[in-house]
Amino acid sequence: MAKITALYADENGEIFFAAGMAAAARIGGGTVRLTEDMLIPLPDAADLMFLPERSAVGYDKSGNLTTLPGRAVSAVLPAGYTRLMLPAFQKQKGASVLPLFGYTAVALRKGKMYAAALYTDRNDKWDPMKYNTRALKRYVRELKKKFPGNRLVPHLAHCSLEWHCCTAQNLFYHRWEAGIPVSPVCNANCLGCISLQPAECCPSPQSRITFRPTAEEVTELAVYHLSEAPDAIISFGQGCEGEPSLAADVIAESIRSIRAQTGRGQININTNAGFTDGIQKIVDAGLDTMRVSIISAREESYQAYYRAGYPLENVKASIRYALAHGVYVSLNLLYFPGFNDREEELAAWEAFFHGLPVQMVQIRNLNLDPDFFLGTMLPAKGRTLGAKPFIHALRESFPAITIGSFSHFVK
């Protein structure tokens, strides 16, 4: 049996190892053999799934890439882990686009399951065991009674119970970071948008908010949460909405009202930062932290993914303004093996951080069909370095920037 053995699944989802076949993986568009330095034990909270209409592959004893008698197997990692490799597979003709998950290569080693990943950050607050508990439905009922006229409560209840959104659930658990969506519209058309996808692509894992909350509705929930919850954060810009800065007037009015009632906790926005006028208005109202979703520091790569109604220069201007006004800024770097770690992408990031010294980079696995993503993005110009050298280079060049995976409570 190969030291690191390939896996495949049957039509019922049962997983088998392919005796004598070495495990393969993808990085970008290339296929490589999995090696020990790429692997960690499969995390307990990871999910395994097979890939429909995609056959598993592995390397035979002669080193030839061979199709296996079953479907490709993938892991979906919990937050805090950065995938190093994508699952390798042979795509069937006419195969549908895969759902929005962060597909990670897996293999069998010494009788146990391993994943091609790196442990990037630890934050026990996001442990999956702390969510979707038996008490959640009771907490939802109690908050609905407490705020019977607030339309955000039933919306967030649906997000909690149907979509299992952690930041929505935290409002009902009355702890940590709680999300408050405000905007049903967006100024970008991201390939991997989780709340709105074209019919010919793949189903969205969440439903976008269909109404515009008032400042009174936002303030009511925010003051409730910030006044008492431990390490309390309220965040605008959730998976169930568009771009929050397009509701800048509501957010700014809410922040001023919130701070008139409590100085406790943090007010955060998750944003693409493309609407600079809106970001400036929100910052001026008293924003504490800002997390900017971004995939590249190169205009052509950025636009290929975001398909935005604004240039990347707007994003930089928003970050520059926030930093100048004392806002803690982190980047939500959408990471895809074989893309962000290209030489030209790293060079652009180094120039970016020299001009915009943000406090943190959160590396997040991009949830998207690998072929759909690579078929849309521009081809590589330079070598692919790999995730570990990419992260190491950033840490060496910018030691003041924290590199992790989670938002942390900023004291």
N, C-alpha and C positions, 0 to 999 in steps of 0.2 A: 504494500500500500504506500502511496506517495506520502511524504512527510507532512505536506499541507494538501489536503485532499478536496477535490471538487465536490460540490453538492448539486442535487437536482430534486425536483418535486414532481409527484404524479398529479393527476387531475383532481384528486381529493385533497391536495395540499399536504400530503404526507411527504416528509423530507428523507432522502436517501443520500448516502455517500457513494461516489463512483470509485470503486477500488482500483488502484493503480493509476488514477488520473489526477494530475497536479492541478490545483486551483488556479484559475485565471481571473483577471480583473481588468478594468478599463481605467485609464486616466486620459481625459479628453477623448479623442477619437482613436487612441491607440490601445492595444491589448498587451498586457504584460503578465508574467507569472507572479503570483503572490509569494512574498518572502516573509520571514519571521519578523523583521524589523518594521513591517507594515501593520502588524496584528496586535490586538489586545483581546483578552477574554470578552466574549459577548456580554455587554452590560445586562444586568437583571431586568431592567425596565425597557430593554429593546424589544421591538416586534419583528417577527419573521414573516415574510410573505413571498409568494411566488409571482413571477411576472407573466401575465397572460400573453399569449401569441409570441413568446420569446423563448427559444430553446437554450438550455444550459450548455456551456462549453467547458472544456478542460484540455490540458496538455497531456498527450500520451507519453510513453516511455522514450519515444524518439524525438520528443519536443514539438510534435505537430499539434496545432490547435484543432480539436475534434469536437463535433456536436454530440451531446449526451442524450440519452433516451428519456428526456423529461424537461420540465420548464425551469428556467433560471430562478434562483433563490436570492433574495435580498434581505438585508436588515434595515430597519428604520430606527435610528438612534435616539435616545432621550437627549434633552437639552444638556449642554455641557460637554458634549463630544463632537469633535470635528472629523468628518469622514476623510480618509486619505485616498480611497479608491472607489470607483463605481463597479457594480456587478457587470461582468462580461456576459454576452449572450449573442445568439444568432436570431435576428429579428425576422419573423415570418412576413411574407408578402401581404400587404394590405393591413398590417397590424395597426390597431387603434393607438392613439396617444395615451400614455400612462397617466394615471391620476397623480395629483400633486403631493408626492412624498419625496423624502430625501434618501434615495436608494443607495445602499452601501454594500460593498462586496463582503461576503462571508465565506467561511471555509471550515473544514474539520481539521483539528490539530490535536494529536494525542488523545483522541476520543472525546474532545470537547469543542464547542462552537467558538469561533473567533471572528472578529470583525476588523476590517481595515480602517482603523480610526485612531484618533489621538484625544486623550482627555485634556480638555482645554481650560476648564473652569469648574470650581465647586461652589455650589450655593444650595444648601439644604432646603431653602424655601421653595424651590421648584421640584422637589422630589415628588414624582407622580403619586406616591402613596399618601401624600397630604391632600389630594384632590379627589373629587367624585366619591366622597364618603357617604355613608348612610344618612348622616345628619343634614346633608346639603338641601334636600327637598324641604325639610322643616325650616331651615334658615331662609329659604326663598319665600315660603309662606309668611314668615314673620316680617320680612322686609316689605312685602307687598301690603301687609296690613299697616305698617308704619308710614308708608308713603303711597297711599291709595291713588292719588291723582298724578303721580309722576310717571310719564310714559317710558322713561328709561328703565324702570325697574322690571316690567314684564319683558322688555326687549333683552335685557341682560340675563334675566331668568332663562329665557329661551337659549341664549348663547351658552349659559352654564350647563343646562340639562340636556340640550340636544347636540351642541357642538363641543361641549366639554372644554370651553375656553377657560384657562386658568386665571387670567386677569379679571374676567367677569366673575368667576367663582369667589375670588378674593373679596369682592364687595360684600357678598353674603356671608363669607367666613369672618368678615370685618378684620382684615389683616393685610399688611404688606402692600404690594402694588395692585391697585384696582383700576380697571379700564372704564372710561366714560366716552363712548362714541358720540360724535357731533356732526359728521359730514356725510351725506349720501352721495356726494359727487367727488370726482377726482380730476387732476390735471395731468395724469399719466395713464398709460395703458400697458401696465407691466405684463410681461410674458407669464410670470408666476403669480399673478394676483389671486388671492385666496377668497375674494368675495365677489368677483365678477369675471367670468370667462365667456368667450364667444361660443356659440352652440357647437361649432365644428371642432372645438378643442376637447376639453375634459371638464367634468363637473367641478364646480367650486365647492370647497369643503365648508363654507360658511355662507350665510345670507347677509347681504348688506342692509344697513339700517335704511328705512324707507321714509323717515320723517326728520325734521330739523328740530332738535331739542332747544328749548328756550334757556336763557341764562339762569332763570330761576330754577328750572329743573336740574341743570348742571350743578348749580351752587348748593342746592339742597342735599344732593348725594355727596358732593365733595366735602362739605363741612361736616356731615355725619361721619365720613370715613376718616378725614384728616384729624378731627378733634380727639379721637379715642383709639384708633387702630394702632398696633405696634408697627414701627418702621413704616409709617403710612406714606404711600405715594398714590396720587391719582394721575392717570395717564390719558391724554387725548391721543387719538390715532391708533385704532384697534383693527383687528383683522376683519371686523364686520362693518367697516366704513371705508370711505374714500380718503381724500387728503384733508386732514383737520384744519390746516391753515386757511383753507377756503372758507371756513367758518370763524375767521379771526375776530370779527366783531363780537360774536357770542362768547368765544373763549376769553378775550380780553376783558369784557364786562364781568364774566364769571370770576376770573382771577382777582380782579379788584374787589368784588363782593366777598369772595372767599377770605381774602387776606384782611378784610375789615372785621371778620368774625373769628378767624384763627390764624396764628402764625406757625402752627404746628405742621410737620410733614413736608413733603415735596410735591411740587406741581411739575409734571413732565409732559412733553409732547413727543410722540413718535411721528416722524414726518419725512417726506422726500425733500423738504426745504426748497422746493422750486419756486414757490410764491413768496419772494423776499419781502414784499410790502406787508404781507400778512404775518410773516415771522417777526418782522420788526415790531409790529403792533403788539403781538403776543409777548415778546421779550420786554417791551416797555411797560407792560401791565404787571410784570413781576414773575415771569417764568423762572423756575429753578434749574431744570435740566432739559436737555434736548437730545433725542436719539434720532440720527439721520440714516434712513435706509439708502444704501448705495451699493453698487456692484463694481464700479470701475472709476478711476480718476482720469480716464481718457474719454473725450467727448464722443467719439464714434462707437466705442464699446458701451458707454452709458446709454446712448440713444437707441442702440440696437435692442437693449433689454427694456428700458422704461418707455420708449416711444412717447416721449413727453412733449407737452406743449410749452416747454421752457428749456433754455440751455443749461448745461452743467455749470456755467459761470454763475447762474442764479443761486445754485446750491452753495457754491463757495462763498458768495456774498452773504448769504444767510448765516453760514457758519462763522464767518468773520465778524459779523455784527453781534451774534450771540456771545462769542468769546470775548469781544471787547466790552460787553456789558455784564460780565461775570457769570454767565450761564455755563454750567458743566455740560460739555458736549461729548457725546459718544457716537461712534458710527456703527450701524448695523450692517456689517459687511456680508453680503450674500455670497457665500463661498461655494464654488463648483470646481472640483479637482480637474486640472488641465486647462482652466481658464484664468482664474485670478492669479495663479502661480506662474504665468508666462513671464518671460524676461521683460517684455515691454510694459506689462501691467505693473510689475514691481517697480520699475523705473518711474512710472507715472505716480505711484503712491509715494515714493520717496520725495518727489518734487512737491506733491500735495501736502505732506506733513511738515516739510520745511516751512511752507507758507502758512499752514493752518494747524498749529499744534494742539489738536484735540486731546482730551484727557484719556479717552478709552476707545478701543476698537473691539466690538463684539463680533466674533466670527460665527456666523449662522449658516448651517447647511441649506443650500437652495433647493427647495422642494419642486422638482420639475423633471419631466421626461428627458433623459440625457440626449437622445437623438433630436428631439424637438428643440431643445436649447442650443445645441451645437449647430444644428441646421439653420438657425436664425442668426447666431452671432458671427462676427467676422472671423476669418481664419487666422491662425496664429502667425506672428511675424518672427518670434524668437523661440528659444528653447522653453520647455516646460520644466520648472524647477522641482515641483512637488510641494505639498503643504508644509512639511517640516522645514525645509530650507527657506520657504517663503516667510513663515512666521519667525524663524530665527533671524532672518535678515532685518525684519521690522524691529524686533526687540534689540538687536545690536545697534541699529542706526537711531532708534528713538526710545531709549530706556525710560523716559518719563511717561510714555504712553502705556497704560495698562492694556494688555491683550487678554481677553477672556471670552465668555459666551453670554453672561447674564448682566442685566441691570442690577447694580448694587445700590443700597441705600446710602446716599451721600450725606455724611454728617457735617 
